[in-house]
Amino acid sequence: MSIGRAILIGHLVVNGPVLGLLAAGAVLGRALAGNLGLGLFGGAVVAWLWWSLAVPRWRAWALARGADAAELQRVGAVTGLVWPKGWVFGKTELPPRDRH
């Protein structure tokens, strides 16, 4: 699989829902509590949890299809899909547990 295709799919399946969760949080916060900021904060918490779960699964999926790990990381960081290597926020990725 090409890096470009893997990154595009990553943005669709990881960052697409992140944006939706942020928007939903804002709308719900405004509608239910009359507080846009509170809604954005709640949406950000849920979106970050989604990102933390989705990125390692997307990465494993791309690597299983032949994507180069170093290039996937490099281009993913440049395009905003993943954090640059070594950044503290990257440590929030929650890899899947072994099922064995």
Sequence and secondary structure as in RCSB ss.txt:
>XXXX:A:sequence
MSIGRAILIGHLVVNGPVLGLLAAGAVLGRALAGNLGLGLFGGAVVAWLWWSLAVPRWRAWALARGADAAELQRV
GAVTGLVWPKGWVFGKTELPPRDRH
>XXXX:A:secstr
  HHHHHHHHIIIIIHHHHHHHHHHHHHIIIIIS HHHHHHHHHHHHHHHHHHHHHHHHHHHHHTT  HHHHHHH
HHHHTSS  TT GGGGG        
